[in-house]
Every structure is written in structure tokens, then in C-alpha cells.
Amino acid sequence: ETGLSLVYLGLESGVQAQLDRWSRRCTVEEGLKAVEVLQRLGILIQAGFILYDPWTTLKEIIANLEFIKKVRVVSLPLFVRAMEIRPGMALEKKLIENGNVYREASFDYSYSFYDPKVGTFRDIVSYVFGNLLEFYKKFAELRESSVLPIEYVAKLEKQLILKATGIALDIAISLRSSLIKDSQKAREYMNAWKKEADSLLENILHSFASLIAIHNTEDANVETKTLVN
């Protein structure tokens, strides 16, 4: 009633073990309830989410992807973005004690994943979603500039996240089953996933260009060319 239309929600994870590791003092169920309340009120959601930390397992990634399919309120870059560990954080000491950290700059650290399949998953997703991620940067710029009606953009983004999550889940499940252990087989799977992701991008581009044409006719040609390029 006061005009609230969008909430940034710190979901962070759909796995309780991760929330506990980060001392979040909240539960997965509470996060789902928050999403449910906001959606029932017709309030749009942007959510903070962390798919990777040093202790993330492939099992946790699969559970998180299932959670993302359910809520669909996260952004595409989360598929490749890892938790930043910085001096003073509670997790800093744990990383140093385990010898799994090196200082990359004065304000943060880099680290390796304890589960090697997590690193493989992230590398594959980075390759497969390469073109989608480039598009998303331009998509986010237009979304934040309020050029387009936010409710239409949110609907389109949900479609993108749902389908991208399906591809990511297929990658994670294949890794769990060791279906892509052989290098030749891995290349075949990766090329198939990239083709699927690029097909998704083509469909999203078409929908996005139509949205621009309908709601911003004067600049439609300019904006569409920018996105396609």
C-alpha cells in the first residue's frame, strides 16, 4: 500500500549446511516462506545467493539448483560466482588453518574447492554459459535503467533462470554419475550443453527484442542491435 514493489532478499543458499557454515542464523524454510509471502503480495524479488564456498560439495550444488528451480528469483551470474573470503571474516581462519588459501590482493583471498568435481562443474558452466553471461550483462543494465516495465523483465528473467538451471542440473548430475570422465565424452557433452545454452540465448533474445519493440518503439532498433552484437 505504500508503493513497495521490489525486495532484495538474502536467501544465500537452499542448503542448510551452507547457511550453518556461514552462521546465517536462518533456515531454508524461512527463506522459502519469505519468497512465498512476497510473491503472494505481488512484490518482485531479487535474491542474494552463493552457490560456491571452499567446502561446497557437488551434492550441495545439485540441491541448490533444485532450490533455484523452485524459487527462480536469482540472477544468472551466480552460476559462476564464488563466495569472497576477506580478512576479518570468520571463515578466514578456517581456510588458513587448512592451508587452502592464498592472498590475491590486500582485500581478499583465493582458494581451491575441496571437492574437485565442484571446480570441474564451475569450469564447464563458465564455458557453456559464456554467451548467456555476456548477454545478461546488457540485460541487467537495461533492467536497472528502468527502460522496460519491471514486471515484464522479471517474467523473462524467470524463464531464463529456469531453463539455465535445467542445463546446469544436467551438468552436475552427469558429473556425479561420472558420465563425462572420459575426455572425448566430456567434449561431446560440453558441445551439446553449449548448443542448448546458445539456443536458449537465441530464444531469449527474440523475446527481449520483442519486448523492447513493444514498449520502447523509438529506440527498438538501436537496442536490439546492441543486444544481438
C-alpha positions, -999 to +999 in steps of 0.1 A: +000+000+000+030+023+005+042+016-031+068-012-023+074-031-055+107-049-051+127-065-022+163-077-022+162-109-003+193-125+012+184-162+006+221-171+000+215-209-001+189-236-004+212-259+017+210-257+054+246-270+059+259-239+039+237-215+059+251-230+091+287-228+079+282-191+072+265-185+106+234-171+088+211-178+117+182-186+094+167-217+078+159-228+043+123-230+053+123-194+064+137-183+031+110-202+012+084-186+034+098-151+027+096-158-010+060-171-006+049-140+013+064-116-012+050-134-042+016-136-027+017-098-022+028-093-058+062-079-048+091-087-071+122-103-056+159-101-063+179-125-042+214-128-030+227-163-035+261-181-031+265-213-050+301-219-041+323-218-010+355-237-004+336-266+013+308-268-013+301-304-025+286-315-057+257-329-037+251-294-023+252-278-058+225-302-070+203-295-040+208-257-046+199-260-082+167-278-073+160-250-049+167-224-076+142-241-099+116-238-072+121-201-063+135-186-096+145-153-080+182-154-085+205-139-112+225-158-139+260-148-127+255-168-095+263-200-116+299-189-118+304-166-088+320-179-056+320-166-021+346-139-015+367-146+016+382-114+031+404-106+061+384-105+093+357-129+082+351-159+105+359-183+076+393-167+070+409-185+100+395-219+089+409-215+054+443-205+067+444-234+092+436-259+064+463-244+041+438-238+014+442-201+007+465-176-008+463-138-008+453-125-042+450-089-031+451-068+001+413-072+005+405-108-003+418-144-008+416-171-035+411-207-027+405-242-041+374-262-037+379-293-015+355-313-038+374-314-072+341-320-091+329-286-079+358-269-097+351-290-128+314-281-127+322-244-124+346-246-153+321-264-175+293-240-166+315-210-173+322-223-208+286-235-216+270-202-203+297-179-218+274-162-244+244-162-220+265-144-194+276-117-218+240-111-228+230-110-192+253-080-185+234-059-211+201-073-199+209-062-163+219-027-175+186-022-192+167-037-163+184-013-138+179+017-160+141+012-158+139+014-196+115-015-196+085-024-174+099-043-145+072-069-143+078-080-179+116-081-174+111-102-142+090-127-161+115-130-189+143-134-163+125-162-145+121-181-178+159-177-184+168-188-149+145-219-151+159-231-183+195-223-175+191-242-142+179-272-160+211-272-181+233-267-150+215-296-133+221-319-162+258-310-160+260-316-122+241-349-124+264-361-152+294-352-131+280-370-101+275-401-122+309-398-138+294-399-172+319-373-186+351-388-170+364-398-205+379-367-223+362-374-256+329-380-240+334-348-220+339-328-251+307-343-267+286-334-236+301-299-233+294-291-270+258-304-266+252-283-235+267-252-251+245-257-281+215-259-258+226-228-239+231-208-271+197-219-284+182-206-251+200-173-257+186-171-292+150-176-279+155-151-250+170-125-274+139-128-296+116-124-267+136-095-253+138-077-287+100-081-290+096-066-255+118-036-264+099-031-297+065-031-279+074-008-250+102+014-264+094+017-302+116+047-308+148+030-296+139-006-306+162-009-335+192+006-316+187-015-285+180-048-304+212-044-325+232-037-293+219-069-277+225-091-307+260-078-311 
